[in-house]
Amino acid sequence: MAHTEAHAKIRASKHRLLGAVATVVHAFTAWRKAVAGRRALADLTPYELKDIGCADVPGPTFSVRVGLITDLMSMR
């Protein structure tokens, strides 16, 4: 009985490992597609962006909520 239980545990750990690897590969592929899309938009002129319906290149945004500086200063 001990042999079959150990075999089942090894098989389960292999399945978990394969699931984790698949998740990492999927995340990496999604990241590459996002980078390629941003690069393609960065190469377009403003007129070409307007033609495809994109007013300007979407970039990273920075937002600060009200009271953030006060909270940070109080932690100091």
C-alpha positions in Angstrom: 0.0 0.0 0.0 2.8 2.4 0.8 4.1 2.1 -2.8 0.8 3.2 -4.3 0.4 6.1 -1.9 3.9 7.4 -2.7 3.2 7.0 -6.4 0.0 9.0 -6.1 1.8 11.8 -4.2 4.5 12.0 -6.8 1.9 12.1 -9.6 0.0 14.9 -7.8 3.1 17.0 -7.3 4.0 16.6 -11.0 0.5 17.9 -12.0 0.9 20.9 -9.7 4.3 21.6 -11.1 3.0 21.4 -14.7 0.1 23.7 -13.7 2.6 26.2 -12.2 4.8 26.1 -15.3 1.8 26.6 -17.6 0.8 29.7 -15.5 4.3 31.2 -15.8 4.4 30.6 -19.6 0.9 32.1 -20.0 1.9 35.2 -18.0 5.1 35.6 -20.0 3.3 35.3 -23.3 0.7 37.9 -22.2 3.5 40.3 -21.1 5.2 39.9 -24.5 2.0 40.6 -26.4 1.4 43.7 -24.3 4.9 45.0 -24.9 4.6 44.3 -28.6 1.3 46.3 -28.7 2.8 49.2 -26.9 5.8 49.3 -29.2 3.6 49.2 -32.3 1.5 52.1 -31.0 4.7 54.1 -30.1 5.9 53.8 -33.7 2.7 55.3 -35.1 2.4 59.0 -35.9 -0.4 61.1 -34.4 -2.2 61.0 -37.7 -2.0 57.2 -37.9 -3.3 57.0 -34.3 -6.2 59.2 -35.2 -7.0 57.0 -38.2 -7.3 53.9 -36.1 -9.4 55.7 -33.5 -6.8 56.1 -30.8 -6.5 59.8 -29.9 -3.1 59.4 -28.1 -0.9 56.7 -26.9 -2.1 55.3 -23.6 0.7 55.6 -21.1 1.1 54.8 -17.4 -1.0 56.9 -15.1 -0.1 58.2 -11.7 -2.8 58.9 -9.3 -2.5 60.1 -5.7 -5.5 59.8 -3.4 -6.5 62.6 -1.1 -4.6 62.5 2.2 -1.8 60.2 1.0 1.0 62.7 1.8 -0.6 63.3 5.2 -0.7 59.5 5.9 2.9 59.1 4.7 4.2 62.0 6.9 2.4 60.6 9.9 4.2 57.3 9.5 7.5 59.0 9.5 
